[in-house]
């Protein structure tokens, strides 16, 4: 009888260790799955919904700059006779025809020549219809002159660009009666 009970005890121990082992493996799997999901960082739900947003139209801005109402213009007023120490001035209206603000600058394309080397240029932006200032603006030698960001024109905005050309007061007499071709490039870059 004793022998039979021992066999029963051994069998129940075996069944208990099999059940305990299976529960242990299941617990390890559950912990692994929970930790794996927790590591992905997110919220999980059984319900899910979505909506479609209507399409949008994407457009780009445009830039455009006119000088005296045209894409290129001949400046008058700077072609008068100059004596040493004298200056001439002209103004022209700049208009931003685009839809984004423009940063406007001026650069001289005048090549080196005896008269050109003795000239200085001053550029300033002023409200439309305003007379040219006597000293404001960016001044430099005509040959190689560059003035960046003189003014920022808003979309559909206008300003007058004043240009003052002066002959050096110490210009030699050998320049009397000479001429130089004046070339300027007015640029508008997106601000």
Secondary structure, DSSP 8 states (H G I E B T S, - for coil): -HHHHHHHHHHHHHHHHHHHHHHHHHHHHHHHHHHHHHHH-----S------------------EEETTBSS----SSSS---TT-EEEEEEEEEE-SSS-EEEEEEE-----HHHHTEEEEEEEE-TT----SS-SEEEESTT-EEEEEEEE-TT-EEEEEEEEEE-TT--GGGTT------EEEEEEE-
